[in-house]
């Protein structure tokens, strides 16, 4: 009996970890970088659940700089207090704002947020947050 309960506990923990990892790594990839222009895009998909954070430094324990999420509570009130904003998709960013791929930084990708006024801010997405097309 204990073996059966242990097995079911193991299965439930494993499936939760796998689903959490799929959401964090963008298994249902909604984000991509254009190979020619290096511009970053997130397309909203009502059937996909996603949450992609950009961090101040290439470390997930640092400040969250930007958020792309399918969850209204993340985006509506900028729940994570991201200085570059929270969005459902890149089309919802302010006019003139754009994100470009700069290069690799270990297990992260170095990105540049350029505001409509020309201010540039470097931040980092974890590896696997997007694809390059």
Kinemage of the C-alpha trace (Angstrom):
@kinemage 1
@onewidth
@group {chain A} dominant
@subgroup {mainchain}
@vectorlist {calphas} color= white
{ca unk a 1} P 0.000 0.000 0.000
{ca unk a 2} L 2.812 2.381 0.902
{ca unk a 3} L 4.555 1.597 -2.397
{ca unk a 4} L 1.418 2.424 -4.359
{ca unk a 5} L 0.916 5.714 -2.513
{ca unk a 6} L 4.583 6.590 -2.980
{ca unk a 7} L 4.323 5.831 -6.687
{ca unk a 8} L 1.261 8.077 -7.115
{ca unk a 9} L 2.931 10.853 -5.144
{ca unk a 10} L 5.991 10.556 -7.377
{ca unk a 11} L 3.819 10.697 -10.521
{ca unk a 12} L 1.926 13.790 -9.362
{ca unk a 13} L 5.125 15.652 -8.442
{ca unk a 14} L 6.796 14.655 -11.730
{ca unk a 15} L 3.864 15.742 -13.881
{ca unk a 16} L 3.640 19.091 -12.068
{ca unk a 17} L 7.363 19.697 -12.561
{ca unk a 18} L 7.163 18.801 -16.251
{ca unk a 19} L 4.183 21.092 -16.883
{ca unk a 20} L 5.861 23.949 -14.984
{ca unk a 21} L 9.033 23.485 -17.001
{ca unk a 22} L 7.049 23.460 -20.273
{ca unk a 23} L 5.442 26.791 -19.368
{ca unk a 24} L 8.727 28.380 -18.333
{ca unk a 25} L 10.731 27.183 -21.326
{ca unk a 26} L 8.065 28.012 -23.873
{ca unk a 27} L 7.330 24.446 -25.033
{ca unk a 28} L 4.336 25.926 -26.832
{ca unk a 29} L 6.647 28.499 -28.339
{ca unk a 30} L 4.846 31.765 -28.887
{ca unk a 31} L 8.040 33.850 -29.031
{ca unk a 32} L 10.574 34.083 -31.824
{ca unk a 33} L 13.393 36.216 -33.154
{ca unk a 34} L 13.498 37.132 -36.822
{ca unk a 35} L 16.789 35.777 -38.195
{ca unk a 36} L 17.404 38.774 -40.490
{ca unk a 37} L 16.328 41.729 -38.350
{ca unk a 38} L 17.073 40.148 -34.916
{ca unk a 39} L 13.739 41.590 -33.725
{ca unk a 40} L 11.886 39.717 -30.978
{ca unk a 41} L 8.169 38.938 -31.346
{ca unk a 42} L 5.573 37.304 -29.136
{ca unk a 43} L 2.328 36.331 -30.794
{ca unk a 44} L -0.621 35.861 -28.498
{ca unk a 45} L -2.356 32.529 -28.724
{ca unk a 46} L -5.509 32.081 -26.629
{ca unk a 47} L -4.965 28.314 -26.535
{ca unk a 48} L -1.401 28.521 -25.226
{ca unk a 49} L -0.422 29.236 -21.654
{ca unk a 50} L 2.867 31.051 -21.410
{ca unk a 51} L 4.860 33.263 -19.093
{ca unk a 52} L 8.203 34.617 -20.266
{ca unk a 53} L 10.307 36.865 -18.062
{ca unk a 54} L 13.301 38.962 -19.032
{ca unk a 55} L 15.797 39.487 -16.200
{ca unk a 56} L 18.147 42.335 -15.322
{ca unk a 57} L 21.169 40.002 -15.378
{ca unk a 58} L 21.647 36.454 -16.712
{ca unk a 59} L 20.298 34.955 -13.500
{ca unk a 60} L 16.637 34.195 -12.696
{ca unk a 61} L 17.041 35.483 -9.141
{ca unk a 62} L 17.641 39.051 -10.381
{ca unk a 63} L 14.951 41.677 -10.989
{ca unk a 64} L 12.295 40.862 -13.586
{ca unk a 65} L 12.523 43.528 -16.278
{ca unk a 66} L 9.774 42.519 -18.715
{ca unk a 67} L 6.965 39.971 -18.778
{ca unk a 68} L 5.047 38.367 -21.625
{ca unk a 69} L 2.189 36.273 -20.310
{ca unk a 70} L -1.121 34.762 -21.294
{ca unk a 71} L -2.421 35.433 -17.772
{ca unk a 72} L -4.505 38.580 -17.272
{ca unk a 73} L -3.392 38.984 -13.646
{ca unk a 74} L 0.278 39.171 -14.739
{ca unk a 75} L -0.333 41.753 -17.442
{ca unk a 76} L -3.249 43.867 -16.201
{ca unk a 77} L -1.643 45.399 -13.142
{ca unk a 78} L 1.995 44.620 -14.003
{ca unk a 79} L 1.882 42.265 -11.019
{ca unk a 80} L 5.626 41.579 -11.197
{ca unk a 81} L 6.532 45.310 -11.256
{ca unk a 82} L 8.564 44.954 -14.448
{ca unk a 83} L 10.094 48.350 -15.354
{ca unk a 84} L 9.849 47.585 -19.102
{ca unk a 85} L 6.229 46.467 -18.752
{ca unk a 86} L 4.004 43.390 -18.925
{ca unk a 87} L 2.325 42.375 -22.158
{ca unk a 88} L 0.201 39.666 -23.743
{ca unk a 89} L 2.219 39.970 -26.951
{ca unk a 90} L 4.815 42.245 -28.537
{ca unk a 91} L 2.114 44.005 -30.568
{ca unk a 92} L 0.769 45.463 -27.304
{ca unk a 93} L 4.004 47.316 -26.526
{ca unk a 94} L 4.009 51.106 -26.888
{ca unk a 95} L 4.447 52.445 -30.389
{ca unk a 96} L 8.133 52.637 -31.281
{ca unk a 97} L 9.208 50.179 -28.565
{ca unk a 98} L 11.030 47.094 -29.770
{ca unk a 99} L 13.165 44.243 -28.501
{ca unk a 100} L 16.168 42.918 -30.395
{ca unk a 101} L 18.407 39.907 -29.923
{ca unk a 102} L 22.006 40.866 -29.096
{ca unk a 103} L 23.640 37.474 -28.507
{ca unk a 104} L 24.209 34.583 -26.132
{ca unk a 105} L 25.180 34.980 -22.501
{ca unk a 106} L 25.769 31.506 -21.091
{ca unk a 107} L 22.384 29.833 -20.658
{ca unk a 108} L 20.641 33.144 -21.405
{ca unk a 109} L 20.055 35.329 -24.429
{ca unk a 110} L 21.096 38.961 -24.226
{ca unk a 111} L 18.346 41.289 -25.464
{ca unk a 112} L 17.986 45.033 -25.962
{ca unk a 113} L 14.776 46.936 -25.284
{ca unk a 114} L 14.665 50.174 -27.268
{ca unk a 115} L 11.915 52.591 -26.291
{ca unk a 116} L 10.188 54.890 -28.747
{ca unk a 117} L 12.260 57.756 -27.322
{ca unk a 118} L 15.511 55.891 -28.083
{ca unk a 119} L 16.415 54.798 -24.526
{ca unk a 120} L 18.117 51.388 -24.585
{ca unk a 121} L 18.004 48.795 -21.821
{ca unk a 122} L 19.806 45.436 -21.808
{ca unk a 123} L 18.095 42.424 -20.232
{ca unk a 124} L 18.234 38.617 -20.501
{ca unk a 125} L 15.806 35.838 -21.433
{ca unk a 126} L 16.486 32.273 -20.252
{ca unk a 127} L 17.579 29.884 -22.984
{ca unk a 128} L 14.591 28.256 -24.653
{ca unk a 129} L 12.232 31.196 -24.112
{ca unk a 130} L 12.017 31.717 -27.862
{ca unk a 131} L 13.088 30.297 -31.210
{ca unk a 132} L 15.078 31.964 -33.977
{ca unk a 133} L 13.304 31.798 -37.327
